[in-house]
């Protein structure tokens, strides 16, 4: 791609870089969710460990349902209000296919919020950090929606790189660029994964990250040069000291804001996510390897006692 590349072309290239697997189990799952939520589903985005493994029967399938609006995607006005106030709402579903169980966690996000949350105007990294990583367009309603989603994926990639480059060394490998950038993004959430998770994911998808970085460079705000002299793609950025200082202050605020928003989303899940407490426990156990028990008093009175539970889990290092 050349310097004349447009953001729409970049988005189309990103979709091509992560093709959606045509797995019968995944297709069945998508069809079941479309039947459940009706015509308001505009697109389905697929990401996470099952996308990497190629087998939706192993583990929990991670999807984003991109919808026209929140009222039609939720069963109540209250759930739709929470979806609008602090997107996305998260749901769990199980379906049987070919005598096997498909387990799915899916988040509901509007087309408008996908566009806003991936843009350079959006301060926090929750959405542009997520969608800068490998994401497959598993289904979409029509060509118009495909173009809107592609544009938003391109926004996510450009926003991520423009936000992390000033916080990282002026030169290094593209692998270190992404590993360091994802580590910053993860710090802006409450996460149960180990500190080395960003390095593991980058190493596992290095070809993707090198490819999309080369696509993005002509459209970045910062001047960046890529070199492939030794078989390893490296970058050099030219960013002034003041811009780097301002960026570091931005990440300090982003990390503080992100911890609060992550806690707010966990609390919201108690009301909008059926079985939310058990899902939270499962997720923390899965990534930390430490059993998490939900006391009866927390189940009965979550708003009163959940705070003490979170504090104890935090002190044990189960999430950061």
Phi and psi in degrees as GROMACS dihedral restraints (atoms count N, CA, C in turn):
[ dihedral_restraints ]
;  ai    aj    ak    al  type     phi  dphi    fc
    3     4     5     6     1  -113.2    20    10
    4     5     6     7     1  -179.3    20    10
    6     7     8     9     1   -64.9    20    10
    7     8     9    10     1   -15.0    20    10
    9    10    11    12     1   -85.0    20    10
   10    11    12    13     1     2.3    20    10
   12    13    14    15     1   -58.6    20    10
   13    14    15    16     1   135.0    20    10
   15    16    17    18     1   -97.7    20    10
   16    17    18    19     1   164.9    20    10
   18    19    20    21     1   -64.4    20    10
   19    20    21    22     1   -34.9    20    10
   21    22    23    24     1   -64.9    20    10
   22    23    24    25     1   -41.6    20    10
   24    25    26    27     1   -62.4    20    10
   25    26    27    28     1   -39.7    20    10
   27    28    29    30     1   -60.6    20    10
   28    29    30    31     1   -44.4    20    10
   30    31    32    33     1   -61.2    20    10
   31    32    33    34     1   -42.9    20    10
   33    34    35    36     1   -62.2    20    10
   34    35    36    37     1   -37.6    20    10
   36    37    38    39     1   -67.3    20    10
   37    38    39    40     1   -36.0    20    10
   39    40    41    42     1   -65.6    20    10
   40    41    42    43     1   -41.2    20    10
   42    43    44    45     1   -63.4    20    10
   43    44    45    46     1   -40.3    20    10
   45    46    47    48     1   -67.6    20    10
   46    47    48    49     1   -29.5    20    10
   48    49    50    51     1   -71.9    20    10
   49    50    51    52     1   -23.4    20    10
   51    52    53    54     1  -128.9    20    10
   52    53    54    55     1    79.8    20    10
   54    55    56    57     1   -67.5    20    10
   55    56    57    58     1   144.5    20    10
   57    58    59    60     1   -74.8    20    10
   58    59    60    61     1   126.8    20    10
   60    61    62    63     1   -67.5    20    10
   61    62    63    64     1   137.2    20    10
   63    64    65    66     1   -92.4    20    10
   64    65    66    67     1    56.8    20    10
   66    67    68    69     1   -83.8    20    10
   67    68    69    70     1   132.0    20    10
   69    70    71    72     1   -56.6    20    10
   70    71    72    73     1   -37.9    20    10
   72    73    74    75     1   -64.6    20    10
   73    74    75    76     1   -42.4    20    10
   75    76    77    78     1   -65.6    20    10
   76    77    78    79     1   -42.4    20    10
   78    79    80    81     1   -62.3    20    10
   79    80    81    82     1   -39.3    20    10
   81    82    83    84     1   -65.0    20    10
   82    83    84    85     1   -42.2    20    10
   84    85    86    87     1   -62.3    20    10
   85    86    87    88     1   -45.5    20    10
   87    88    89    90     1   -62.6    20    10
   88    89    90    91     1   -43.1    20    10
   90    91    92    93     1   -63.0    20    10
   91    92    93    94     1   -40.1    20    10
   93    94    95    96     1   -64.5    20    10
   94    95    96    97     1   -40.8    20    10
   96    97    98    99     1   -70.4    20    10
   97    98    99   100     1   -34.6    20    10
   99   100   101   102     1   -66.2    20    10
  100   101   102   103     1   -38.7    20    10
  102   103   104   105     1   -65.4    20    10
  103   104   105   106     1   -37.8    20    10
  105   106   107   108     1   -68.0    20    10
  106   107   108   109     1   -40.3    20    10
  108   109   110   111     1  -103.4    20    10
  109   110   111   112     1    -6.2    20    10
  111   112   113   114     1    77.1    20    10
  112   113   114   115     1  -159.4    20    10
  114   115   116   117     1   -72.2    20    10
  115   116   117   118     1    -8.5    20    10
  117   118   119   120     1   -76.8    20    10
  118   119   120   121     1    -9.9    20    10
  120   121   122   123     1   -74.7    20    10
  121   122   123   124     1   119.3    20    10
  123   124   125   126     1   -98.1    20    10
  124   125   126   127     1   -32.3    20    10
  126   127   128   129     1  -159.6    20    10
  127   128   129   130     1   160.1    20    10
  129   130   131   132     1  -128.5    20    10
  130   131   132   133     1   123.1    20    10
  132   133   134   135     1  -107.6    20    10
  133   134   135   136     1   138.6    20    10
  135   136   137   138     1  -119.9    20    10
  136   137   138   139     1   130.8    20    10
  138   139   140   141     1  -150.2    20    10
  139   140   141   142     1  -179.8    20    10
  141   142   143   144     1    91.7    20    10
  142   143   144   145     1  -165.7    20    10
  144   145   146   147     1   -66.9    20    10
  145   146   147   148     1   -36.2    20    10
  147   148   149   150     1   -69.9    20    10
  148   149   150   151     1   -32.1    20    10
  150   151   152   153     1   -63.5    20    10
  151   152   153   154     1   -42.2    20    10
  153   154   155   156     1   -66.2    20    10
  154   155   156   157     1   -39.6    20    10
  156   157   158   159     1   -80.0    20    10
  157   158   159   160     1   -26.3    20    10
  159   160   161   162     1    84.2    20    10
  160   161   162   163     1     1.6    20    10
  162   163   164   165     1  -123.3    20    10
  163   164   165   166     1   106.1    20    10
  165   166   167   168     1   -72.1    20    10
  166   167   168   169     1   -11.4    20    10
  168   169   170   171     1   -79.6    20    10
  169   170   171   172     1   -16.8    20    10
  171   172   173   174     1   -99.2    20    10
  172   173   174   175     1   112.1    20    10
  174   175   176   177     1    89.7    20    10
  175   176   177   178     1  -155.2    20    10
  177   178   179   180     1  -113.9    20    10
  178   179   180   181     1   121.3    20    10
  180   181   182   183     1   -73.0    20    10
  181   182   183   184     1   128.3    20    10
  183   184   185   186     1  -104.1    20    10
  184   185   186   187     1   121.5    20    10
  186   187   188   189     1  -132.9    20    10
  187   188   189   190     1   153.6    20    10
  189   190   191   192     1  -113.8    20    10
  190   191   192   193     1   123.9    20    10
  192   193   194   195     1   -92.1    20    10
  193   194   195   196     1   115.4    20    10
  195   196   197   198     1   -92.6    20    10
  196   197   198   199     1   120.9    20    10
  198   199   200   201     1  -120.8    20    10
  199   200   201   202     1   163.8    20    10
  201   202   203   204     1   -69.7    20    10
  202   203   204   205     1   -43.0    20    10
  204   205   206   207     1  -157.1    20    10
  205   206   207   208     1   165.2    20    10
  207   208   209   210     1   -81.6    20    10
  208   209   210   211     1   -25.8    20    10
  210   211   212   213     1   -66.1    20    10
  211   212   213   214     1   -41.5    20    10
  213   214   215   216     1   -76.1    20    10
  214   215   216   217     1   -18.2    20    10
  216   217   218   219     1   -92.1    20    10
  217   218   219   220     1   -11.6    20    10
  219   220   221   222     1  -116.5    20    10
  220   221   222   223     1   157.3    20    10
  222   223   224   225     1   -84.9    20    10
  223   224   225   226     1   -10.2    20    10
  225   226   227   228     1  -143.9    20    10
  226   227   228   229     1   159.5    20    10
  228   229   230   231     1   -66.4    20    10
  229   230   231   232     1   -34.1    20    10
  231   232   233   234     1   -65.5    20    10
  232   233   234   235     1   -45.5    20    10
  234   235   236   237     1   -62.3    20    10
  235   236   237   238     1   -39.0    20    10
  237   238   239   240     1   -65.5    20    10
  238   239   240   241     1   -36.6    20    10
  240   241   242   243     1   -63.0    20    10
  241   242   243   244     1   -46.4    20    10
  243   244   245   246     1   -63.9    20    10
  244   245   246   247     1   -35.9    20    10
  246   247   248   249     1   -62.7    20    10
  247   248   249   250     1   -38.8    20    10
  249   250   251   252     1   -73.6    20    10
  250   251   252   253     1   -41.1    20    10
  252   253   254   255     1   -70.3    20    10
  253   254   255   256     1   -41.9    20    10
  255   256   257   258     1  -140.4    20    10
  256   257   258   259     1    72.8    20    10
  258   259   260   261     1   -70.3    20    10
  259   260   261   262     1   153.5    20    10
  261   262   263   264     1   -95.1    20    10
  262   263   264   265     1   166.0    20    10
  264   265   266   267     1   -83.3    20    10
  265   266   267   268     1   146.3    20    10
  267   268   269   270     1  -119.3    20    10
  268   269   270   271     1   139.2    20    10
  270   271   272   273     1  -130.7    20    10
  271   272   273   274     1   157.6    20    10
  273   274   275   276     1  -120.3    20    10
  274   275   276   277     1   140.9    20    10
  276   277   278   279     1  -146.5    20    10
  277   278   279   280     1   148.2    20    10
  279   280   281   282     1  -127.4    20    10
  280   281   282   283     1   138.5    20    10
  282   283   284   285     1  -138.4    20    10
  283   284   285   286     1   149.5    20    10
  285   286   287   288     1   -99.8    20    10
  286   287   288   289     1   133.3    20    10
  288   289   290   291     1  -148.4    20    10
  289   290   291   292     1   129.2    20    10
  291   292   293   294     1    53.5    20    10
  292   293   294   295     1    42.0    20    10
  294   295   296   297     1    62.3    20    10
  295   296   297   298     1    22.4    20    10
  297   298   299   300     1  -128.6    20    10
  298   299   300   301     1   158.0    20    10
  300   301   302   303     1   -98.8    20    10
  301   302   303   304     1   128.0    20    10
  303   304   305   306     1   -99.3    20    10
  304   305   306   307     1   122.7    20    10
  306   307   308   309     1  -110.8    20    10
  307   308   309   310     1   133.1    20    10
  309   310   311   312     1  -139.1    20    10
  310   311   312   313     1   135.4    20    10
  312   313   314   315     1  -111.4    20    10
  313   314   315   316     1   123.4    20    10
  315   316   317   318     1  -132.0    20    10
  316   317   318   319     1   143.2    20    10
  318   319   320   321     1  -107.4    20    10
  319   320   321   322     1   142.5    20    10
  321   322   323   324     1  -105.9    20    10
  322   323   324   325     1   122.0    20    10
  324   325   326   327     1  -138.7    20    10
  325   326   327   328     1   137.5    20    10
  327   328   329   330     1   -79.3    20    10
  328   329   330   331     1   158.4    20    10
  330   331   332   333     1   -58.9    20    10
  331   332   333   334     1   -39.5    20    10
  333   334   335   336     1   -64.7    20    10
  334   335   336   337     1   -42.8    20    10
  336   337   338   339     1   -71.7    20    10
  337   338   339   340     1   -31.3    20    10
  339   340   341   342     1   -61.1    20    10
  340   341   342   343     1   -43.5    20    10
  342   343   344   345     1   -66.2    20    10
  343   344   345   346     1   -46.6    20    10
  345   346   347   348     1   -66.9    20    10
  346   347   348   349     1   -43.5    20    10
  348   349   350   351     1   -73.7    20    10
  349   350   351   352     1   -12.7    20    10
  351   352   353   354     1  -103.4    20    10
  352   353   354   355     1    -3.0    20    10
  354   355   356   357     1   -83.9    20    10
  355   356   357   358     1   164.8    20    10
  357   358   359   360     1   -67.0    20    10
  358   359   360   361     1   -17.0    20    10
  360   361   362   363     1   -78.6    20    10
  361   362   363   364     1   -14.3    20    10
  363   364   365   366     1   -88.4    20    10
  364   365   366   367     1   120.3    20    10
  366   367   368   369     1   -71.3    20    10
  367   368   369   370     1   -49.4    20    10
  369   370   371   372     1   -80.1    20    10
  370   371   372   373     1   153.6    20    10
  372   373   374   375     1   -89.0    20    10
  373   374   375   376     1     1.6    20    10
  375   376   377   378     1   -52.2    20    10
  376   377   378   379     1   -46.8    20    10
  378   379   380   381     1   -92.7    20    10
  379   380   381   382     1   -46.8    20    10
  381   382   383   384     1   -69.1    20    10
  382   383   384   385     1   -25.2    20    10
  384   385   386   387     1   -72.0    20    10
  385   386   387   388     1   -40.1    20    10
  387   388   389   390     1   -66.0    20    10
  388   389   390   391     1   -48.7    20    10
  390   391   392   393     1   -86.1    20    10
  391   392   393   394     1    -0.2    20    10
  393   394   395   396     1   -79.6    20    10
  394   395   396   397     1   -13.0    20    10
  396   397   398   399     1   -90.7    20    10
  397   398   399   400     1   169.5    20    10
  399   400   401   402     1   -53.2    20    10
  400   401   402   403     1   122.5    20    10
  402   403   404   405     1  -140.5    20    10
  403   404   405   406     1   126.6    20    10
  405   406   407   408     1  -102.3    20    10
  406   407   408   409     1   137.8    20    10
  408   409   410   411     1   -84.2    20    10
  409   410   411   412     1    97.6    20    10
  411   412   413   414     1   -79.5    20    10
  412   413   414   415     1   -26.7    20    10
  414   415   416   417     1  -162.9    20    10
  415   416   417   418     1   145.7    20    10
  417   418   419   420     1  -148.1    20    10
  418   419   420   421     1   157.2    20    10
  420   421   422   423     1   -70.3    20    10
  421   422   423   424     1   -42.3    20    10
  423   424   425   426     1  -163.1    20    10
  424   425   426   427     1  -178.9    20    10
  426   427   428   429     1   -64.6    20    10
  427   428   429   430     1   -37.1    20    10
  429   430   431   432     1   -62.0    20    10
  430   431   432   433     1   -45.0    20    10
  432   433   434   435     1   -65.1    20    10
  433   434   435   436     1   -40.1    20    10
  435   436   437   438     1   -57.7    20    10
  436   437   438   439     1   -42.6    20    10
  438   439   440   441     1   -66.6    20    10
  439   440   441   442     1   -39.0    20    10
  441   442   443   444     1   -64.6    20    10
  442   443   444   445     1   -42.8    20    10
  444   445   446   447     1   -66.7    20    10
  445   446   447   448     1   -43.6    20    10
  447   448   449   450     1   -59.8    20    10
  448   449   450   451     1   -42.1    20    10
  450   451   452   453     1   -62.2    20    10
  451   452   453   454     1   -40.8    20    10
  453   454   455   456     1   -68.3    20    10
  454   455   456   457     1   -37.7    20    10
  456   457   458   459     1   -63.9    20    10
  457   458   459   460     1   -38.9    20    10
  459   460   461   462     1   -64.1    20    10
  460   461   462   463     1   -42.3    20    10
  462   463   464   465     1   -56.9    20    10
  463   464   465   466     1   -44.0    20    10
  465   466   467   468     1   -60.2    20    10
  466   467   468   469     1   -45.5    20    10
  468   469   470   471     1   -62.6    20    10
  469   470   471   472     1   -47.0    20    10
  471   472   473   474     1   -67.3    20    10
  472   473   474   475     1   -41.4    20    10
  474   475   476   477     1   -63.0    20    10
  475   476   477   478     1   -44.4    20    10
  477   478   479   480     1   -58.8    20    10
  478   479   480   481     1   -51.9    20    10
  480   481   482   483     1   -65.3    20    10
  481   482   483   484     1   -41.3    20    10
  483   484   485   486     1   -65.6    20    10
  484   485   486   487     1   -29.9    20    10
  486   487   488   489     1   -83.0    20    10
  487   488   489   490     1   -30.3    20    10
  489   490   491   492     1   -94.0    20    10
  490   491   492   493     1   -26.6    20    10
  492   493   494   495     1   -57.0    20    10
  493   494   495   496     1   -43.6    20    10
  495   496   497   498     1   -69.2    20    10
  496   497   498   499     1   -15.5    20    10
  498   499   500   501     1   -92.0    20    10
  499   500   501   502     1    -3.5    20    10
  501   502   503   504     1  -116.5    20    10
  502   503   504   505     1   165.0    20    10
  504   505   506   507     1   -54.7    20    10
  505   506   507   508     1   153.1    20    10
  507   508   509   510     1   -67.7    20    10
  508   509   510   511     1   -15.1    20    10
  510   511   512   513     1  -152.2    20    10
  511   512   513   514     1   156.3    20    10
  513   514   515   516     1   163.9    20    10
  514   515   516   517     1  -171.3    20    10
  516   517   518   519     1   -79.6    20    10
  517   518   519   520     1   154.1    20    10
  519   520   521   522     1   -63.1    20    10
  520   521   522   523     1   -31.5    20    10
  522   523   524   525     1   -61.6    20    10
  523   524   525   526     1   -43.6    20    10
  525   526   527   528     1   -68.7    20    10
  526   527   528   529     1   -32.1    20    10
  528   529   530   531     1   -59.5    20    10
  529   530   531   532     1   -48.7    20    10
  531   532   533   534     1   -74.4    20    10
  532   533   534   535     1   -39.1    20    10
  534   535   536   537     1   -61.2    20    10
  535   536   537   538     1   -46.0    20    10
  537   538   539   540     1   -67.6    20    10
  538   539   540   541     1   -38.6    20    10
  540   541   542   543     1   -67.3    20    10
  541   542   543   544     1   -44.3    20    10
  543   544   545   546     1   -65.7    20    10
  544   545   546   547     1   -35.5    20    10
  546   547   548   549     1   -61.4    20    10
  547   548   549   550     1   -41.5    20    10
  549   550   551   552     1   -60.7    20    10
  550   551   552   553     1   -46.5    20    10
  552   553   554   555     1   -62.4    20    10
  553   554   555   556     1   -41.5    20    10
  555   556   557   558     1   -66.2    20    10
  556   557   558   559     1   -32.6    20    10
  558   559   560   561     1   -65.7    20    10
  559   560   561   562     1   -21.1    20    10
  561   562   563   564     1   -86.7    20    10
  562   563   564   565     1    18.5    20    10
  564   565   566   567     1  -139.4    20    10
  565   566   567   568     1   167.4    20    10
  567   568   569   570     1   -90.5    20    10
  568   569   570   571     1   111.8    20    10
  570   571   572   573     1  -129.0    20    10
  571   572   573   574     1   147.6    20    10
  573   574   575   576     1   -93.9    20    10
  574   575   576   577     1   -10.7    20    10
  576   577   578   579     1   -68.2    20    10
  577   578   579   580     1   157.5    20    10
  579   580   581   582     1   -68.9    20    10
  580   581   582   583     1   162.5    20    10
  582   583   584   585     1   -63.1    20    10
  583   584   585   586     1   -19.8    20    10
  585   586   587   588     1   -90.3    20    10
  586   587   588   589     1     6.6    20    10
  588   589   590   591     1   -62.2    20    10
  589   590   591   592     1   -40.4    20    10
  591   592   593   594     1   -63.3    20    10
  592   593   594   595     1   -38.4    20    10
  594   595   596   597     1   -67.2    20    10
  595   596   597   598     1   -38.5    20    10
  597   598   599   600     1   -64.1    20    10
  598   599   600   601     1   -46.6    20    10
  600   601   602   603     1   -65.8    20    10
  601   602   603   604     1   -40.0    20    10
  603   604   605   606     1   -64.8    20    10
  604   605   606   607     1   -44.0    20    10
  606   607   608   609     1   -63.3    20    10
  607   608   609   610     1   -37.8    20    10
  609   610   611   612     1   -70.9    20    10
  610   611   612   613     1   -24.9    20    10
  612   613   614   615     1  -123.4    20    10
  613   614   615   616     1    32.8    20    10
  615   616   617   618     1   -60.7    20    10
  616   617   618   619     1   -40.6    20    10
  618   619   620   621     1   -59.4    20    10
  619   620   621   622     1   -40.0    20    10
  621   622   623   624     1   -63.2    20    10
  622   623   624   625     1   -48.2    20    10
  624   625   626   627     1   -66.0    20    10
  625   626   627   628     1   -37.8    20    10
  627   628   629   630     1   -66.2    20    10
  628   629   630   631     1   -41.4    20    10
  630   631   632   633     1   -63.7    20    10
  631   632   633   634     1   -48.9    20    10
  633   634   635   636     1   -73.5    20    10
  634   635   636   637     1   -27.7    20    10
  636   637   638   639     1   -65.1    20    10
  637   638   639   640     1   -42.1    20    10
  639   640   641   642     1   -62.4    20    10
  640   641   642   643     1   -37.5    20    10
  642   643   644   645     1   -63.5    20    10
  643   644   645   646     1   -39.1    20    10
  645   646   647   648     1   -81.1    20    10
  646   647   648   649     1   -28.5    20    10
  648   649   650   651     1   -50.0    20    10
  649   650   651   652     1   -43.5    20    10
  651   652   653   654     1   -63.1    20    10
  652   653   654   655     1   -18.3    20    10
  654   655   656   657     1  -106.8    20    10
  655   656   657   658     1     3.2    20    10
  657   658   659   660     1   -75.5    20    10
  658   659   660   661     1   154.3    20    10
  660   661   662   663     1   -69.8    20    10
  661   662   663   664     1   -37.0    20    10
  663   664   665   666     1   -90.9    20    10
  664   665   666   667     1   144.7    20    10
  666   667   668   669     1   -72.4    20    10
  667   668   669   670     1   120.9    20    10
  669   670   671   672     1  -132.8    20    10
  670   671   672   673     1   136.4    20    10
  672   673   674   675     1  -117.1    20    10
  673   674   675   676     1   135.0    20    10
  675   676   677   678     1  -107.3    20    10
  676   677   678   679     1   141.7    20    10
  678   679   680   681     1  -133.7    20    10
  679   680   681   682     1   138.2    20    10
  681   682   683   684     1  -129.9    20    10
  682   683   684   685     1    63.7    20    10
  684   685   686   687     1   -89.2    20    10
  685   686   687   688     1   -27.5    20    10
  687   688   689   690     1  -117.4    20    10
  688   689   690   691     1    17.1    20    10
  690   691   692   693     1    87.8    20    10
  691   692   693   694     1    -6.5    20    10
  693   694   695   696     1  -118.4    20    10
  694   695   696   697     1   126.0    20    10
  696   697   698   699     1   -75.0    20    10
  697   698   699   700     1   124.7    20    10
  699   700   701   702     1  -120.4    20    10
  700   701   702   703     1   160.8    20    10
  702   703   704   705     1  -126.0    20    10
  703   704   705   706     1   154.6    20    10
  705   706   707   708     1  -135.2    20    10
  706   707   708   709     1   124.9    20    10
  708   709   710   711     1  -114.8    20    10
  709   710   711   712     1   149.2    20    10
  711   712   713   714     1  -119.5    20    10
  712   713   714   715     1    95.9    20    10
  714   715   716   717     1  -130.7    20    10
  715   716   717   718     1   129.9    20    10
  717   718   719   720     1   -70.3    20    10
  718   719   720   721     1   162.5    20    10
  720   721   722   723     1   -63.3    20    10
  721   722   723   724     1   -40.2    20    10
  723   724   725   726     1   -64.4    20    10
  724   725   726   727     1   -42.2    20    10
  726   727   728   729     1   -63.4    20    10
  727   728   729   730     1   -38.2    20    10
  729   730   731   732     1   -66.8    20    10
  730   731   732   733     1   -41.0    20    10
  732   733   734   735     1   -63.6    20    10
  733   734   735   736     1   -46.3    20    10
  735   736   737   738     1   -60.3    20    10
  736   737   738   739     1   -39.1    20    10
  738   739   740   741     1   -66.1    20    10
  739   740   741   742     1   -40.9    20    10
  741   742   743   744     1   -62.7    20    10
  742   743   744   745     1   -40.3    20    10
  744   745   746   747     1   -63.7    20    10
  745   746   747   748     1   -38.6    20    10
  747   748   749   750     1   -61.4    20    10
  748   749   750   751     1   -42.6    20    10
  750   751   752   753     1   -69.3    20    10
  751   752   753   754     1   -33.6    20    10
  753   754   755   756     1   -59.9    20    10
  754   755   756   757     1   -44.6    20    10
  756   757   758   759     1   -70.1    20    10
  757   758   759   760     1   -38.2    20    10
  759   760   761   762     1   -63.4    20    10
  760   761   762   763     1   -40.9    20    10
  762   763   764   765     1   -65.4    20    10
  763   764   765   766     1   -43.6    20    10
  765   766   767   768     1   -64.1    20    10
  766   767   768   769     1   -44.4    20    10
  768   769   770   771     1   -62.6    20    10
  769   770   771   772     1   -40.7    20    10
  771   772   773   774     1   -65.7    20    10
  772   773   774   775     1   -37.6    20    10
  774   775   776   777     1   -61.4    20    10
  775   776   777   778     1   -43.4    20    10
  777   778   779   780     1   -64.0    20    10
  778   779   780   781     1   -46.0    20    10
  780   781   782   783     1   -65.4    20    10
  781   782   783   784     1   -36.6    20    10
  783   784   785   786     1   -63.6    20    10
  784   785   786   787     1   -43.1    20    10
  786   787   788   789     1   -63.7    20    10
  787   788   789   790     1   -40.5    20    10
  789   790   791   792     1   -63.5    20    10
  790   791   792   793     1   -39.2    20    10
  792   793   794   795     1   -67.8    20    10
  793   794   795   796     1   -37.0    20    10
  795   796   797   798     1   -62.8    20    10
  796   797   798   799     1   -42.5    20    10
  798   799   800   801     1   -66.7    20    10
  799   800   801   802     1   -40.2    20    10
  801   802   803   804     1   -61.0    20    10
  802   803   804   805     1   -35.2    20    10
  804   805   806   807     1   -62.0    20    10
  805   806   807   808     1   -25.0    20    10
  807   808   809   810     1   -63.1    20    10
  808   809   810   811     1   -25.8    20    10
  810   811   812   813     1  -108.9    20    10
  811   812   813   814     1   -26.1    20    10
  813   814   815   816     1  -107.4    20    10
  814   815   816   817     1    -9.5    20    10
  816   817   818   819     1  -119.9    20    10
  817   818   819   820     1   106.9    20    10
  819   820   821   822     1   -59.3    20    10
  820   821   822   823     1   126.8    20    10
  822   823   824   825     1    73.6    20    10
  823   824   825   826     1    26.3    20    10
  825   826   827   828     1   -59.8    20    10
  826   827   828   829     1   -41.2    20    10
  828   829   830   831     1   -62.4    20    10
  829   830   831   832     1   -42.6    20    10
  831   832   833   834     1   -68.6    20    10
  832   833   834   835     1   -35.1    20    10
  834   835   836   837     1   -65.7    20    10
  835   836   837   838     1   -43.7    20    10
  837   838   839   840     1   -58.1    20    10
  838   839   840   841     1   -45.7    20    10
  840   841   842   843     1   -61.6    20    10
  841   842   843   844     1   -43.0    20    10
  843   844   845   846     1   -63.4    20    10
  844   845   846   847     1   -43.0    20    10
  846   847   848   849     1   -65.4    20    10
  847   848   849   850     1   -43.7    20    10
  849   850   851   852     1   -64.6    20    10
  850   851   852   853     1   -41.1    20    10
  852   853   854   855     1   -64.5    20    10
  853   854   855   856     1   -40.9    20    10
  855   856   857   858     1   -61.5    20    10
  856   857   858   859     1   -41.9    20    10
  858   859   860   861     1   -90.5    20    10
  859   860   861   862     1   -25.6    20    10
  861   862   863   864     1   -98.6    20    10
  862   863   864   865     1   -22.2    20    10
  864   865   866   867     1    76.1    20    10
  865   866   867   868     1     8.5    20    10
  867   868   869   870     1  -110.2    20    10
  868   869   870   871     1   126.9    20    10
  870   871   872   873     1   -60.2    20    10
  871   872   873   874     1   138.0    20    10
  873   874   875   876     1  -122.3    20    10
  874   875   876   877     1   118.3    20    10
  876   877   878   879     1  -102.1    20    10
  877   878   879   880     1   136.0    20    10
  879   880   881   882     1   -97.5    20    10
  880   881   882   883     1   109.7    20    10
  882   883   884   885     1   -61.1    20    10
  883   884   885   886     1   152.1    20    10
  885   886   887   888     1   -59.3    20    10
  886   887   888   889     1   -37.5    20    10
  888   889   890   891     1   -66.6    20    10
  889   890   891   892     1   -30.1    20    10
  891   892   893   894     1   -69.8    20    10
  892   893   894   895     1   -39.3    20    10
  894   895   896   897     1   -65.3    20    10
  895   896   897   898     1   -37.4    20    10
  897   898   899   900     1   -76.9    20    10
  898   899   900   901     1   -40.2    20    10
  900   901   902   903     1  -133.5    20    10
  901   902   903   904     1    69.6    20    10
  903   904   905   906     1   -60.9    20    10
  904   905   906   907     1   -39.5    20    10
  906   907   908   909     1   -66.4    20    10
  907   908   909   910     1   -25.0    20    10
  909   910   911   912     1   -85.1    20    10
  910   911   912   913     1   -44.9    20    10
  912   913   914   915     1  -105.5    20    10
  913   914   915   916     1    -8.3    20    10
  915   916   917   918     1   -65.2    20    10
  916   917   918   919     1   -29.0    20    10
  918   919   920   921     1   -64.5    20    10
  919   920   921   922     1   -43.4    20    10
  921   922   923   924     1   -64.8    20    10
  922   923   924   925     1   -37.5    20    10
  924   925   926   927     1   -64.2    20    10
  925   926   927   928     1   -45.9    20    10
  927   928   929   930     1   -60.0    20    10
  928   929   930   931     1   -41.9    20    10
  930   931   932   933     1   -64.0    20    10
  931   932   933   934     1   -42.6    20    10
  933   934   935   936     1   -64.7    20    10
  934   935   936   937     1   -41.0    20    10
  936   937   938   939     1   -65.5    20    10
  937   938   939   940     1   -39.2    20    10
  939   940   941   942     1   -64.5    20    10
  940   941   942   943     1   -43.2    20    10
  942   943   944   945     1   -67.7    20    10
  943   944   945   946     1   -27.7    20    10
  945   946   947   948     1   -79.3    20    10
  946   947   948   949     1    -6.2    20    10
  948   949   950   951     1    80.2    20    10
  949   950   951   952     1    16.9    20    10
  951   952   953   954     1   -73.1    20    10
  952   953   954   955     1   -31.9    20    10
  954   955   956   957     1  -137.9    20    10
  955   956   957   958     1   162.9    20    10
